[in-house]
Amino acid sequence: MPRLPLSGKGRLRVAVLLSALLAVVLVVTLVAVDGSSGPDGRSPVALPAGRNTAEPADIAPAGAPALPQSRRPNIVMVMADDMRADELRFMPSVRRLLVARGLTFRNSFSPYPLCCPARASFLTGRYAHNHHVFSHHAPWGFKAFDDRRTLASALNSSGYNTVFLGKYLNGYGVEKSLVTRQPSFRYVPPGWTDWYGAVSRPARSGYASGGTYNYLHTLFNVNGRTDDSHDGQYQTDVLGAFSRELVRKYHRSPKPFFMYFSAVAPHFGGPLEDDDPRNIRTATGRPELIKTPARPEWVRGVFDSEIPRASGLHKDGGPSERDISDKPRPMSQRPELTRQERTAVRDLTRQRAEALLVLDGQVKRLVDTLKATGEYSNTVIMFTSDNGYFLGEHRMRQGKIKPHEPSLRVPFVIAGKGIPHGTRFDPVTTPGLTATIGDLAHASMPFPADGMSVMPSVRRDRGWKVPVVTEALENLTVFSAAARHPVAGFDDPRTTIGIRTPRWIYVRYNDGDGELYDLDADPNELQNRYHDRRYAAVAATLRKVRWRYKDCMGATCRAPMPAALQRTPAQNRAGTDKQSRGVLARYGYWR
């Protein structure tokens, strides 16, 4: 390379610059080695002060080479339990800190809307028919989950500190591990740097009370040691304290961290409270147990004036659904809600909102700690739920599992490093969240991705090209003749399998019944067109597509559906808004 002629002063300036550069390199090297914080209190993985955290260049595309540790973001996933998409309106801090500063995905779905299958999907990036956790009842639940290779082990192997906080899979603590074949009360799954898992209490544990669903007495497995020191403390507050403690701990590490904050709220749980609905009966005289979450005293009544009725009941006070004979069993057999039931489900809606407000406060305190440690500018925060929940729709007083919008839809917000502000209409699924985290971390996932990463959609919507596969194992007292056809070497217990496209939802049950809804014309799913001859051609097309995806794996789950069923970004936005206006007209809130 030719040498540039320099004067004496020029040579001096070059020498000074080289010396300064070598000094900076030396300092950075020393910090990276000892893992200590800089003089401004920031971790070595934090961005410099003043960096534009909405800069799209910070987002690396899928398949890109691994970034230096200092550029790989911390990732925080906060997952609520049984939270509906519309319940974000009860979380002011999440709206201010995440929604107003990040991206809200309007079409976010839990394909198998039940705790265990959904959480297993998040941890593996797979549909339930590939990870084989089909329920929280025997023989499924925790004891059916092979957690040797998960999102945690993938991130940990790629250089992340990984931490789990809160609820794992139903049965954890009382059932044996599929991996060790041993009791799970002190079992710590592979891949977690720190494990703070809420455990259910086995009969011979030596503990007289406490467990995962006791909001005021939660037992924790902390890295293999039982922690029973939180009796009388509200579970969500305890998890928040754990999260802040661990942020401060990982702030001293040169590695980025992944935190899975898995809250129980607003899932029902004890202890029983004086204002819980009691002695509720249906119009036929059958007892109806309305199950609610416990809440701390300070939050009770906060939403009473804002919640005059259950979220899933008509805003004008009309019936839940006048004619439900078009629905499959057992939904078609449910009587209309009585006045007593309507009050009880309203009280359930209020208590759920109160439990979420406590979680909302802990999200704020977690963000405050990220900012105080300097980690915020290098952190991506996600908020979602494992599944949705009925609160009166289709005469469903409460519950999930079923392939209807209140059950399938969940909130999803992503904010932080490299994430712009706005709204996206591309679909996102629970397995897609796993793929998204893998892209952010530049980590190789343990299984082929069943879901689509949303990282390409962060810059702009791409349109809806791939269906969401819905699946569930319904009540076997109704669907007693469960399907038994081999799929990848196992008997398939699913009783309902369907697809959700931008306009249609098409579901078939193994007793021969089914559901078909035109969501553009009927966003509240009041008219089942499955047996309507006018929709025979549409049903035939959807039946073929369902058959193509029902047992998909990896790339076949992400293959585009027929062009006639796809929507461009503009079409998808218009369709989503139209459907949401229909929800607004009936229920008084925007979905």
Buried (B, 14 or more C-beta within 10 A) or exposed (E): EEEEEEEEEEEEEEEEEEEEEEEEEEEEEEBBEEBEBBEEEBBBBBBEEEEEBBEEEBBBEBEEEBBEBBBBBBBBBBBBBBBBBBBBBBBBBBBEBBBEBBBBBBBBBBBBBBBBBBBBBBBBBBBBBBBBBBBBEEEBBBBBBBBEBBBBBBBBBBBBBBBBBBBBBBBBBBBBBBBEEEBBBBBBBEBBBBBBBBBBBBEEBEBEEBBBBBBBBBBBBBBEEBBBEBEEBBBBBBBBBBBBEBBEBBBEBBBBBBBBBBBBBBBBBBEEBEEBBEEBEBEEEEEBEBBBBBBBEEBBEBBEEEBEBBBBBBBEEEEBBEEBEBBBBEBBEBBBBBEBBBBBBBBBBBBBBBBBBBBBBBBBBBBBBBEBBBBBBBBBBBBBBBBBBBBBBBBBBBBBBBBBBBBBBBBBBBBBBBBBEEEBBBBBBBBBBBBBBBBBBBBEBBBBBBBBBBBBBBEEBBBBBBBBBBBBBBEEEBBEEBBEEEBEEEEBBBBBBBBBBBBBBBBBBBBEBBBBBBBBEBBBBBEBBBEBEEBEEBBEBBBEBBEBBBBBBBEEBBEEBEEEBBBBBEBBBBBBEBBBEBBBEBBBBEB
